[in-house]
Amino acid sequence: MNKKNVIKEKANIFQRMLEDKRAIRRCIQKGEDLKKLAKQRGIKFATPL
């Protein structure tokens, strides 16, 4: 694996984290089911929902 792939993959992980954060915020604002969103996106919270 060369350095470009590692940098690109790290950027993708960071970008996905930001997208997850936005999706959680939207879900809370609209009053939707947070457990369903977490299951769809594979998000794990530190405390159980």
mmCIF entry with sequence, helices, sheets and N, C-alpha, C, O atoms, coordinates in Angstrom:
data_MODEL
# 
_entry.id   MODEL 
# 
_entity.id                         1 
_entity.type                       polymer 
_entity.pdbx_number_of_molecules   1 
# 
_entity_poly.entity_id                      1 
_entity_poly.type                           'polypeptide(L)' 
_entity_poly.nstd_linkage                   no 
_entity_poly.nstd_monomer                   no 
_entity_poly.pdbx_seq_one_letter_code       MNKKNVIKEKANIFQRMLEDKRAIRRCIQKGEDLKKLAKQRGIKFATPL 
_entity_poly.pdbx_seq_one_letter_code_can   MNKKNVIKEKANIFQRMLEDKRAIRRCIQKGEDLKKLAKQRGIKFATPL 
_entity_poly.pdbx_strand_id                 A 
# 
loop_
_entity_poly_seq.entity_id 
_entity_poly_seq.num 
_entity_poly_seq.mon_id 
_entity_poly_seq.hetero 
1 1  MET n 
1 2  ASN n 
1 3  LYS n 
1 4  LYS n 
1 5  ASN n 
1 6  VAL n 
1 7  ILE n 
1 8  LYS n 
1 9  GLU n 
1 10 LYS n 
1 11 ALA n 
1 12 ASN n 
1 13 ILE n 
1 14 PHE n 
1 15 GLN n 
1 16 ARG n 
1 17 MET n 
1 18 LEU n 
1 19 GLU n 
1 20 ASP n 
1 21 LYS n 
1 22 ARG n 
1 23 ALA n 
1 24 ILE n 
1 25 ARG n 
1 26 ARG n 
1 27 CYS n 
1 28 ILE n 
1 29 GLN n 
1 30 LYS n 
1 31 GLY n 
1 32 GLU n 
1 33 ASP n 
1 34 LEU n 
1 35 LYS n 
1 36 LYS n 
1 37 LEU n 
1 38 ALA n 
1 39 LYS n 
1 40 GLN n 
1 41 ARG n 
1 42 GLY n 
1 43 ILE n 
1 44 LYS n 
1 45 PHE n 
1 46 ALA n 
1 47 THR n 
1 48 PRO n 
1 49 LEU n 
# 
_struct_asym.id          A 
_struct_asym.entity_id   1 
# 
loop_
_struct_conf.conf_type_id 
_struct_conf.id 
_struct_conf.pdbx_PDB_helix_id 
_struct_conf.beg_label_comp_id 
_struct_conf.beg_label_asym_id 
_struct_conf.beg_label_seq_id 
_struct_conf.pdbx_beg_PDB_ins_code 
_struct_conf.end_label_comp_id 
_struct_conf.end_label_asym_id 
_struct_conf.end_label_seq_id 
_struct_conf.pdbx_end_PDB_ins_code 
_struct_conf.beg_auth_comp_id 
_struct_conf.beg_auth_asym_id 
_struct_conf.beg_auth_seq_id 
_struct_conf.end_auth_comp_id 
_struct_conf.end_auth_asym_id 
_struct_conf.end_auth_seq_id 
_struct_conf.pdbx_PDB_helix_class 
_struct_conf.details 
_struct_conf.pdbx_PDB_helix_length 
HELX_P HELX_P1 AA1 LYS A 3  ? LYS A 30 ? LYS A 3  LYS A 30 1 ? 28 
HELX_P HELX_P2 AA2 LEU A 34 ? ARG A 41 ? LEU A 34 ARG A 41 1 ? 8  
# 
_struct_conf_type.id          HELX_P 
_struct_conf_type.criteria    ? 
_struct_conf_type.reference   ? 
# 
loop_
_atom_site.group_PDB 
_atom_site.id 
_atom_site.type_symbol 
_atom_site.label_atom_id 
_atom_site.label_alt_id 
_atom_site.label_comp_id 
_atom_site.label_asym_id 
_atom_site.label_entity_id 
_atom_site.label_seq_id 
_atom_site.pdbx_PDB_ins_code 
_atom_site.Cartn_x 
_atom_site.Cartn_y 
_atom_site.Cartn_z 
_atom_site.occupancy 
_atom_site.B_iso_or_equiv 
_atom_site.pdbx_formal_charge 
_atom_site.auth_seq_id 
_atom_site.auth_comp_id 
_atom_site.auth_asym_id 
_atom_site.auth_atom_id 
_atom_site.pdbx_PDB_model_num 
ATOM 1   N N  . MET A 1 1  ? 0.855   -1.179 0.000  1.00 0.00 ? 1  MET A N  1 
ATOM 2   C CA . MET A 1 1  ? 0.000   0.000  0.000  1.00 0.00 ? 1  MET A CA 1 
ATOM 3   C C  . MET A 1 1  ? 0.899   1.240  0.000  1.00 0.00 ? 1  MET A C  1 
ATOM 4   O O  . MET A 1 1  ? 1.776   1.379  0.853  1.00 0.00 ? 1  MET A O  1 
ATOM 5   N N  . ASN A 1 2  ? 0.679   2.115  -0.938 1.00 0.00 ? 2  ASN A N  1 
ATOM 6   C CA . ASN A 1 2  ? 1.524   3.305  -0.974 1.00 0.00 ? 2  ASN A CA 1 
ATOM 7   C C  . ASN A 1 2  ? 0.911   4.429  -0.154 1.00 0.00 ? 2  ASN A C  1 
ATOM 8   O O  . ASN A 1 2  ? -0.216  4.329  0.331  1.00 0.00 ? 2  ASN A O  1 
ATOM 9   N N  . LYS A 1 3  ? 1.669   5.483  -0.014 1.00 0.00 ? 3  LYS A N  1 
ATOM 10  C CA . LYS A 1 3  ? 1.274   6.575  0.884  1.00 0.00 ? 3  LYS A CA 1 
ATOM 11  C C  . LYS A 1 3  ? 0.003   7.300  0.408  1.00 0.00 ? 3  LYS A C  1 
ATOM 12  O O  . LYS A 1 3  ? -0.791  7.751  1.234  1.00 0.00 ? 3  LYS A O  1 
ATOM 13  N N  . LYS A 1 4  ? -0.194  7.412  -0.895 1.00 0.00 ? 4  LYS A N  1 
ATOM 14  C CA . LYS A 1 4  ? -1.380  8.095  -1.419 1.00 0.00 ? 4  LYS A CA 1 
ATOM 15  C C  . LYS A 1 4  ? -2.657  7.379  -1.008 1.00 0.00 ? 4  LYS A C  1 
ATOM 16  O O  . LYS A 1 4  ? -3.642  8.029  -0.659 1.00 0.00 ? 4  LYS A O  1 
ATOM 17  N N  . ASN A 1 5  ? -2.657  6.040  -1.045 1.00 0.00 ? 5  ASN A N  1 
ATOM 18  C CA . ASN A 1 5  ? -3.843  5.275  -0.654 1.00 0.00 ? 5  ASN A CA 1 
ATOM 19  C C  . ASN A 1 5  ? -4.152  5.473  0.825  1.00 0.00 ? 5  ASN A C  1 
ATOM 20  O O  . ASN A 1 5  ? -5.319  5.586  1.201  1.00 0.00 ? 5  ASN A O  1 
ATOM 21  N N  . VAL A 1 6  ? -3.125  5.517  1.665  1.00 0.00 ? 6  VAL A N  1 
ATOM 22  C CA . VAL A 1 6  ? -3.323  5.700  3.103  1.00 0.00 ? 6  VAL A CA 1 
ATOM 23  C C  . VAL A 1 6  ? -3.919  7.074  3.374  1.00 0.00 ? 6  VAL A C  1 
ATOM 24  O O  . VAL A 1 6  ? -4.855  7.194  4.164  1.00 0.00 ? 6  VAL A O  1 
ATOM 25  N N  . ILE A 1 7  ? -3.396  8.107  2.735  1.00 0.00 ? 7  ILE A N  1 
ATOM 26  C CA . ILE A 1 7  ? -3.903  9.469  2.925  1.00 0.00 ? 7  ILE A CA 1 
ATOM 27  C C  . ILE A 1 7  ? -5.347  9.563  2.441  1.00 0.00 ? 7  ILE A C  1 
ATOM 28  O O  . ILE A 1 7  ? -6.188  10.163 3.111  1.00 0.00 ? 7  ILE A O  1 
ATOM 29  N N  . LYS A 1 8  ? -5.635  8.978  1.290  1.00 0.00 ? 8  LYS A N  1 
ATOM 30  C CA . LYS A 1 8  ? -6.989  9.019  0.738  1.00 0.00 ? 8  LYS A CA 1 
ATOM 31  C C  . LYS A 1 8  ? -7.964  8.285  1.657  1.00 0.00 ? 8  LYS A C  1 
ATOM 32  O O  . LYS A 1 8  ? -9.077  8.760  1.884  1.00 0.00 ? 8  LYS A O  1 
ATOM 33  N N  . GLU A 1 9  ? -7.554  7.132  2.185  1.00 0.00 ? 9  GLU A N  1 
ATOM 34  C CA . GLU A 1 9  ? -8.430  6.365  3.062  1.00 0.00 ? 9  GLU A CA 1 
ATOM 35  C C  . GLU A 1 9  ? -8.702  7.103  4.365  1.00 0.00 ? 9  GLU A C  1 
ATOM 36  O O  . GLU A 1 9  ? -9.824  7.062  4.870  1.00 0.00 ? 9  GLU A O  1 
ATOM 37  N N  . LYS A 1 10 ? -7.696  7.777  4.922  1.00 0.00 ? 10 LYS A N  1 
ATOM 38  C CA . LYS A 1 10 ? -7.896  8.552  6.135  1.00 0.00 ? 10 LYS A CA 1 
ATOM 39  C C  . LYS A 1 10 ? -8.877  9.690  5.874  1.00 0.00 ? 10 LYS A C  1 
ATOM 40  O O  . LYS A 1 10 ? -9.725  9.984  6.716  1.00 0.00 ? 10 LYS A O  1 
ATOM 41  N N  . ALA A 1 11 ? -8.767  10.322 4.731  1.00 0.00 ? 11 ALA A N  1 
ATOM 42  C CA . ALA A 1 11 ? -9.682  11.409 4.380  1.00 0.00 ? 11 ALA A CA 1 
ATOM 43  C C  . ALA A 1 11 ? -11.101 10.869 4.251  1.00 0.00 ? 11 ALA A C  1 
ATOM 44  O O  . ALA A 1 11 ? -12.058 11.531 4.654  1.00 0.00 ? 11 ALA A O  1 
ATOM 45  N N  . ASN A 1 12 ? -11.242 9.674  3.691  1.00 0.00 ? 12 ASN A N  1 
ATOM 46  C CA . ASN A 1 12 ? -12.568 9.087  3.544  1.00 0.00 ? 12 ASN A CA 1 
ATOM 47  C C  . ASN A 1 12 ? -13.190 8.784  4.898  1.00 0.00 ? 12 ASN A C  1 
ATOM 48  O O  . ASN A 1 12 ? -14.387 8.996  5.093  1.00 0.00 ? 12 ASN A O  1 
ATOM 49  N N  . ILE A 1 13 ? -12.392 8.293  5.828  1.00 0.00 ? 13 ILE A N  1 
ATOM 50  C CA . ILE A 1 13 ? -12.896 8.005  7.170  1.00 0.00 ? 13 ILE A CA 1 
ATOM 51  C C  . ILE A 1 13 ? -13.340 9.296  7.841  1.00 0.00 ? 13 ILE A C  1 
ATOM 52  O O  . ILE A 1 13 ? -14.402 9.337  8.462  1.00 0.00 ? 13 ILE A O  1 
ATOM 53  N N  . PHE A 1 14 ? -12.546 10.342 7.725  1.00 0.00 ? 14 PHE A N  1 
ATOM 54  C CA . PHE A 1 14 ? -12.895 11.629 8.319  1.00 0.00 ? 14 PHE A CA 1 
ATOM 55  C C  . PHE A 1 14 ? -14.150 12.188 7.668  1.00 0.00 ? 14 PHE A C  1 
ATOM 56  O O  . PHE A 1 14 ? -15.026 12.716 8.354  1.00 0.00 ? 14 PHE A O  1 
ATOM 57  N N  . GLN A 1 15 ? -14.241 12.076 6.362  1.00 0.00 ? 15 GLN A N  1 
ATOM 58  C CA . GLN A 1 15 ? -15.415 12.574 5.637  1.00 0.00 ? 15 GLN A CA 1 
ATOM 59  C C  . GLN A 1 15 ? -16.665 11.798 6.048  1.00 0.00 ? 15 GLN A C  1 
ATOM 60  O O  . GLN A 1 15 ? -17.731 12.390 6.215  1.00 0.00 ? 15 GLN A O  1 
ATOM 61  N N  . ARG A 1 16 ? -16.544 10.487 6.210  1.00 0.00 ? 16 ARG A N  1 
ATOM 62  C CA . ARG A 1 16 ? -17.693 9.684  6.631  1.00 0.00 ? 16 ARG A CA 1 
ATOM 63  C C  . ARG A 1 16 ? -18.134 10.072 8.040  1.00 0.00 ? 16 ARG A C  1 
ATOM 64  O O  . ARG A 1 16 ? -19.328 10.113 8.335  1.00 0.00 ? 16 ARG A O  1 
ATOM 65  N N  . MET A 1 17 ? -17.162 10.356 8.909  1.00 0.00 ? 17 MET A N  1 
ATOM 66  C CA . MET A 1 17 ? -17.484 10.769 10.269 1.00 0.00 ? 17 MET A CA 1 
ATOM 67  C C  . MET A 1 17 ? -18.300 12.064 10.261 1.00 0.00 ? 17 MET A C  1 
ATOM 68  O O  . MET A 1 17 ? -19.274 12.189 11.003 1.00 0.00 ? 17 MET A O  1 
ATOM 69  N N  . LEU A 1 18 ? -17.906 13.016 9.431  1.00 0.00 ? 18 LEU A N  1 
ATOM 70  C CA . LEU A 1 18 ? -18.642 14.274 9.317  1.00 0.00 ? 18 LEU A CA 1 
ATOM 71  C C  . LEU A 1 18 ? -20.049 14.051 8.765  1.00 0.00 ? 18 LEU A C  1 
ATOM 72  O O  . LEU A 1 18 ? -21.004 14.676 9.227  1.00 0.00 ? 18 LEU A O  1 
ATOM 73  N N  . GLU A 1 19 ? -20.179 13.165 7.782  1.00 0.00 ? 19 GLU A N  1 
ATOM 74  C CA . GLU A 1 19 ? -21.494 12.860 7.216  1.00 0.00 ? 19 GLU A CA 1 
ATOM 75  C C  . GLU A 1 19 ? -22.391 12.200 8.263  1.00 0.00 ? 19 GLU A C  1 
ATOM 76  O O  . GLU A 1 19 ? -23.582 12.505 8.339  1.00 0.00 ? 19 GLU A O  1 
ATOM 77  N N  . ASP A 1 20 ? -21.823 11.294 9.074  1.00 0.00 ? 20 ASP A N  1 
ATOM 78  C CA . ASP A 1 20 ? -22.585 10.659 10.148 1.00 0.00 ? 20 ASP A CA 1 
ATOM 79  C C  . ASP A 1 20 ? -23.053 11.694 11.161 1.00 0.00 ? 20 ASP A C  1 
ATOM 80  O O  . ASP A 1 20 ? -24.185 11.639 11.640 1.00 0.00 ? 20 ASP A O  1 
ATOM 81  N N  . LYS A 1 21 ? -22.179 12.632 11.483 1.00 0.00 ? 21 LYS A N  1 
ATOM 82  C CA . LYS A 1 21 ? -22.521 13.678 12.449 1.00 0.00 ? 21 LYS A CA 1 
ATOM 83  C C  . LYS A 1 21 ? -23.692 14.522 11.934 1.00 0.00 ? 21 LYS A C  1 
ATOM 84  O O  . LYS A 1 21 ? -24.610 14.849 12.687 1.00 0.00 ? 21 LYS A O  1 
ATOM 85  N N  . ARG A 1 22 ? -23.651 14.868 10.657 1.00 0.00 ? 22 ARG A N  1 
ATOM 86  C CA . ARG A 1 22 ? -24.740 15.645 10.059 1.00 0.00 ? 22 ARG A CA 1 
ATOM 87  C C  . ARG A 1 22 ? -26.044 14.853 10.061 1.00 0.00 ? 22 ARG A C  1 
ATOM 88  O O  . ARG A 1 22 ? -27.111 15.401 10.336 1.00 0.00 ? 22 ARG A O  1 
ATOM 89  N N  . ALA A 1 23 ? -25.950 13.553 9.749  1.00 0.00 ? 23 ALA A N  1 
ATOM 90  C CA . ALA A 1 23 ? -27.141 12.713 9.706  1.00 0.00 ? 23 ALA A CA 1 
ATOM 91  C C  . ALA A 1 23 ? -27.765 12.583 11.092 1.00 0.00 ? 23 ALA A C  1 
ATOM 92  O O  . ALA A 1 23 ? -28.989 12.607 11.222 1.00 0.00 ? 23 ALA A O  1 
ATOM 93  N N  . ILE A 1 24 ? -26.939 12.446 12.126 1.00 0.00 ? 24 ILE A N  1 
ATOM 94  C CA . ILE A 1 24 ? -27.444 12.366 13.498 1.00 0.00 ? 24 ILE A CA 1 
ATOM 95  C C  . ILE A 1 24 ? -28.132 13.665 13.872 1.00 0.00 ? 24 ILE A C  1 
ATOM 96  O O  . ILE A 1 24 ? -29.211 13.649 14.464 1.00 0.00 ? 24 ILE A O  1 
ATOM 97  N N  . ARG A 1 25 ? -27.526 14.775 13.536 1.00 0.00 ? 25 ARG A N  1 
ATOM 98  C CA . ARG A 1 25 ? -28.109 16.089 13.856 1.00 0.00 ? 25 ARG A CA 1 
ATOM 99  C C  . ARG A 1 25 ? -29.464 16.266 13.172 1.00 0.00 ? 25 ARG A C  1 
ATOM 100 O O  . ARG A 1 25 ? -30.428 16.710 13.795 1.00 0.00 ? 25 ARG A O  1 
ATOM 101 N N  . ARG A 1 26 ? -29.529 15.913 11.876 1.00 0.00 ? 26 ARG A N  1 
ATOM 102 C CA . ARG A 1 26 ? -30.784 16.012 11.126 1.00 0.00 ? 26 ARG A CA 1 
ATOM 103 C C  . ARG A 1 26 ? -31.862 15.117 11.734 1.00 0.00 ? 26 ARG A C  1 
ATOM 104 O O  . ARG A 1 26 ? -33.022 15.513 11.849 1.00 0.00 ? 26 ARG A O  1 
ATOM 105 N N  . CYS A 1 27 ? -31.466 13.911 12.120 1.00 0.00 ? 27 CYS A N  1 
ATOM 106 C CA . CYS A 1 27 ? -32.393 12.942 12.695 1.00 0.00 ? 27 CYS A CA 1 
ATOM 107 C C  . CYS A 1 27 ? -32.978 13.477 13.997 1.00 0.00 ? 27 CYS A C  1 
ATOM 108 O O  . CYS A 1 27 ? -34.181 13.356 14.226 1.00 0.00 ? 27 CYS A O  1 
ATOM 109 N N  . ILE A 1 28 ? -32.154 14.060 14.842 1.00 0.00 ? 28 ILE A N  1 
ATOM 110 C CA . ILE A 1 28 ? -32.615 14.604 16.119 1.00 0.00 ? 28 ILE A CA 1 
ATOM 111 C C  . ILE A 1 28 ? -33.532 15.795 15.883 1.00 0.00 ? 28 ILE A C  1 
ATOM 112 O O  . ILE A 1 28 ? -34.561 15.921 16.547 1.00 0.00 ? 28 ILE A O  1 
ATOM 113 N N  . GLN A 1 29 ? -33.176 16.669 14.948 1.00 0.00 ? 29 GLN A N  1 
ATOM 114 C CA . GLN A 1 29 ? -33.991 17.846 14.679 1.00 0.00 ? 29 GLN A CA 1 
ATOM 115 C C  . GLN A 1 29 ? -35.366 17.478 14.128 1.00 0.00 ? 29 GLN A C  1 
ATOM 116 O O  . GLN A 1 29 ? -36.362 18.116 14.466 1.00 0.00 ? 29 GLN A O  1 
ATOM 117 N N  . LYS A 1 30 ? -35.422 16.451 13.282 1.00 0.00 ? 30 LYS A N  1 
ATOM 118 C CA . LYS A 1 30 ? -36.696 16.042 12.689 1.00 0.00 ? 30 LYS A CA 1 
ATOM 119 C C  . LYS A 1 30 ? -37.494 15.121 13.603 1.00 0.00 ? 30 LYS A C  1 
ATOM 120 O O  . LYS A 1 30 ? -38.662 14.840 13.334 1.00 0.00 ? 30 LYS A O  1 
ATOM 121 N N  . GLY A 1 31 ? -36.874 14.650 14.677 1.00 0.00 ? 31 GLY A N  1 
ATOM 122 C CA . GLY A 1 31 ? -37.557 13.765 15.615 1.00 0.00 ? 31 GLY A CA 1 
ATOM 123 C C  . GLY A 1 31 ? -37.698 12.345 15.105 1.00 0.00 ? 31 GLY A C  1 
ATOM 124 O O  . GLY A 1 31 ? -38.639 11.645 15.479 1.00 0.00 ? 31 GLY A O  1 
ATOM 125 N N  . GLU A 1 32 ? -36.778 11.907 14.258 1.00 0.00 ? 32 GLU A N  1 
ATOM 126 C CA . GLU A 1 32 ? -36.832 10.553 13.702 1.00 0.00 ? 32 GLU A CA 1 
ATOM 127 C C  . GLU A 1 32 ? -36.204 9.552  14.667 1.00 0.00 ? 32 GLU A C  1 
ATOM 128 O O  . GLU A 1 32 ? -35.708 9.932  15.728 1.00 0.00 ? 32 GLU A O  1 
ATOM 129 N N  . ASP A 1 33 ? -36.226 8.277  14.298 1.00 0.00 ? 33 ASP A N  1 
ATOM 130 C CA . ASP A 1 33 ? -35.711 7.208  15.142 1.00 0.00 ? 33 ASP A CA 1 
ATOM 131 C C  . ASP A 1 33 ? -34.186 7.128  15.040 1.00 0.00 ? 33 ASP A C  1 
ATOM 132 O O  . ASP A 1 33 ? -33.641 6.752  14.003 1.00 0.00 ? 33 ASP A O  1 
ATOM 133 N N  . LEU A 1 34 ? -33.518 7.484  16.117 1.00 0.00 ? 34 LEU A N  1 
ATOM 134 C CA . LEU A 1 34 ? -32.050 7.499  16.141 1.00 0.00 ? 34 LEU A CA 1 
ATOM 135 C C  . LEU A 1 34 ? -31.471 6.088  16.107 1.00 0.00 ? 34 LEU A C  1 
ATOM 136 O O  . LEU A 1 34 ? -30.407 5.876  15.525 1.00 0.00 ? 34 LEU A O  1 
ATOM 137 N N  . LYS A 1 35 ? -32.151 5.121  16.717 1.00 0.00 ? 35 LYS A N  1 
ATOM 138 C CA . LYS A 1 35 ? -31.675 3.729  16.709 1.00 0.00 ? 35 LYS A CA 1 
ATOM 139 C C  . LYS A 1 35 ? -31.656 3.176  15.285 1.00 0.00 ? 35 LYS A C  1 
ATOM 140 O O  . LYS A 1 35 ? -30.729 2.459  14.906 1.00 0.00 ? 35 LYS A O  1 
ATOM 141 N N  . LYS A 1 36 ? -32.671 3.506  14.506 1.00 0.00 ? 36 LYS A N  1 
ATOM 142 C CA . LYS A 1 36 ? -32.762 3.038  13.124 1.00 0.00 ? 36 LYS A CA 1 
ATOM 143 C C  . LYS A 1 36 ? -31.613 3.626  12.288 1.00 0.00 ? 36 LYS A C  1 
ATOM 144 O O  . LYS A 1 36 ? -30.990 2.921  11.495 1.00 0.00 ? 36 LYS A O  1 
ATOM 145 N N  . LEU A 1 37 ? -31.345 4.913  12.476 1.00 0.00 ? 37 LEU A N  1 
ATOM 146 C CA . LEU A 1 37 ? -30.255 5.566  11.754 1.00 0.00 ? 37 LEU A CA 1 
ATOM 147 C C  . LEU A 1 37 ? -28.912 4.940  12.117 1.00 0.00 ? 37 LEU A C  1 
ATOM 148 O O  . LEU A 1 37 ? -28.086 4.683  11.241 1.00 0.00 ? 37 LEU A O  1 
ATOM 149 N N  . ALA A 1 38 ? -28.694 4.696  13.402 1.00 0.00 ? 38 ALA A N  1 
ATOM 150 C CA . ALA A 1 38 ? -27.435 4.108  13.855 1.00 0.00 ? 38 ALA A CA 1 
ATOM 151 C C  . ALA A 1 38 ? -27.237 2.716  13.254 1.00 0.00 ? 38 ALA A C  1 
ATOM 152 O O  . ALA A 1 38 ? -26.123 2.355  12.875 1.00 0.00 ? 38 ALA A O  1 
ATOM 153 N N  . LYS A 1 39 ? -28.298 1.949  13.168 1.00 0.00 ? 39 LYS A N  1 
ATOM 154 C CA . LYS A 1 39 ? -28.199 0.605  12.598 1.00 0.00 ? 39 LYS A CA 1 
ATOM 155 C C  . LYS A 1 39 ? -27.909 0.668  11.103 1.00 0.00 ? 39 LYS A C  1 
ATOM 156 O O  . LYS A 1 39 ? -27.104 -0.115 10.600 1.00 0.00 ? 39 LYS A O  1 
ATOM 157 N N  . GLN A 1 40 ? -28.551 1.588  10.387 1.00 0.00 ? 40 GLN A N  1 
ATOM 158 C CA . GLN A 1 40 ? -28.347 1.723  8.940  1.00 0.00 ? 40 GLN A CA 1 
ATOM 159 C C  . GLN A 1 40 ? -26.918 2.136  8.611  1.00 0.00 ? 40 GLN A C  1 
ATOM 160 O O  . GLN A 1 40 ? -26.316 1.603  7.679  1.00 0.00 ? 40 GLN A O  1 
ATOM 161 N N  . ARG A 1 41 ? -26.376 3.078  9.365  1.00 0.00 ? 41 ARG A N  1 
ATOM 162 C CA . ARG A 1 41 ? -25.057 3.630  9.062  1.00 0.00 ? 41 ARG A CA 1 
ATOM 163 C C  . ARG A 1 41 ? -23.928 2.934  9.802  1.00 0.00 ? 41 ARG A C  1 
ATOM 164 O O  . ARG A 1 41 ? -22.759 3.234  9.556  1.00 0.00 ? 41 ARG A O  1 
ATOM 165 N N  . GLY A 1 42 ? -24.247 2.009  10.704 1.00 0.00 ? 42 GLY A N  1 
ATOM 166 C CA . GLY A 1 42 ? -23.215 1.292  11.443 1.00 0.00 ? 42 GLY A CA 1 
ATOM 167 C C  . GLY A 1 42 ? -22.540 2.158  12.497 1.00 0.00 ? 42 GLY A C  1 
ATOM 168 O O  . GLY A 1 42 ? -21.342 2.018  12.744 1.00 0.00 ? 42 GLY A O  1 
ATOM 169 N N  . ILE A 1 43 ? -23.299 3.048  13.115 1.00 0.00 ? 43 ILE A N  1 
ATOM 170 C CA . ILE A 1 43 ? -22.774 3.959  14.127 1.00 0.00 ? 43 ILE A CA 1 
ATOM 171 C C  . ILE A 1 43 ? -22.915 3.308  15.495 1.00 0.00 ? 43 ILE A C  1 
ATOM 172 O O  . ILE A 1 43 ? -23.960 2.745  15.820 1.00 0.00 ? 43 ILE A O  1 
ATOM 173 N N  . LYS A 1 44 ? -21.851 3.390  16.296 1.00 0.00 ? 44 LYS A N  1 
ATOM 174 C CA . LYS A 1 44 ? -21.907 2.871  17.657 1.00 0.00 ? 44 LYS A CA 1 
ATOM 175 C C  . LYS A 1 44 ? -21.678 4.026  18.611 1.00 0.00 ? 44 LYS A C  1 
ATOM 176 O O  . LYS A 1 44 ? -20.726 4.793  18.469 1.00 0.00 ? 44 LYS A O  1 
ATOM 177 N N  . PHE A 1 45 ? -22.573 4.137  19.590 1.00 0.00 ? 45 PHE A N  1 
ATOM 178 C CA . PHE A 1 45 ? -22.486 5.207  20.583 1.00 0.00 ? 45 PHE A CA 1 
ATOM 179 C C  . PHE A 1 45 ? -21.804 4.685  21.842 1.00 0.00 ? 45 PHE A C  1 
ATOM 180 O O  . PHE A 1 45 ? -21.804 3.481  22.097 1.00 0.00 ? 45 PHE A O  1 
ATOM 181 N N  . ALA A 1 46 ? -21.230 5.580  22.621 1.00 0.00 ? 46 ALA A N  1 
ATOM 182 C CA . ALA A 1 46 ? -20.547 5.200  23.847 1.00 0.00 ? 46 ALA A CA 1 
ATOM 183 C C  . ALA A 1 46 ? -21.533 4.710  24.900 1.00 0.00 ? 46 ALA A C  1 
ATOM 184 O O  . ALA A 1 46 ? -21.211 3.815  25.683 1.00 0.00 ? 46 ALA A O  1 
ATOM 185 N N  . THR A 1 47 ? -22.724 5.286  24.924 1.00 0.00 ? 47 THR A N  1 
ATOM 186 C CA . THR A 1 47 ? -23.758 4.847  25.870 1.00 0.00 ? 47 THR A CA 1 
ATOM 187 C C  . THR A 1 47 ? -24.917 4.254  25.082 1.00 0.00 ? 47 THR A C  1 
ATOM 188 O O  . THR A 1 47 ? -25.218 4.727  23.986 1.00 0.00 ? 47 THR A O  1 
ATOM 189 N N  . PRO A 1 48 ? -25.570 3.233  25.613 1.00 0.00 ? 48 PRO A N  1 
ATOM 190 C CA . PRO A 1 48 ? -26.680 2.619  24.879 1.00 0.00 ? 48 PRO A CA 1 
ATOM 191 C C  . PRO A 1 48 ? -27.861 3.565  24.723 1.00 0.00 ? 48 PRO A C  1 
ATOM 192 O O  . PRO A 1 48 ? -28.107 4.413  25.580 1.00 0.00 ? 48 PRO A O  1 
ATOM 193 N N  . LEU A 1 49 ? -28.579 3.415  23.638 1.00 0.00 ? 49 LEU A N  1 
ATOM 194 C CA . LEU A 1 49 ? -29.753 4.262  23.371 1.00 0.00 ? 49 LEU A CA 1 
ATOM 195 C C  . LEU A 1 49 ? -30.993 3.671  23.989 1.00 0.00 ? 49 LEU A C  1 
ATOM 196 O O  . LEU A 1 49 ? -32.076 4.244  23.870 1.00 0.00 ? 49 LEU A O  1 
# 
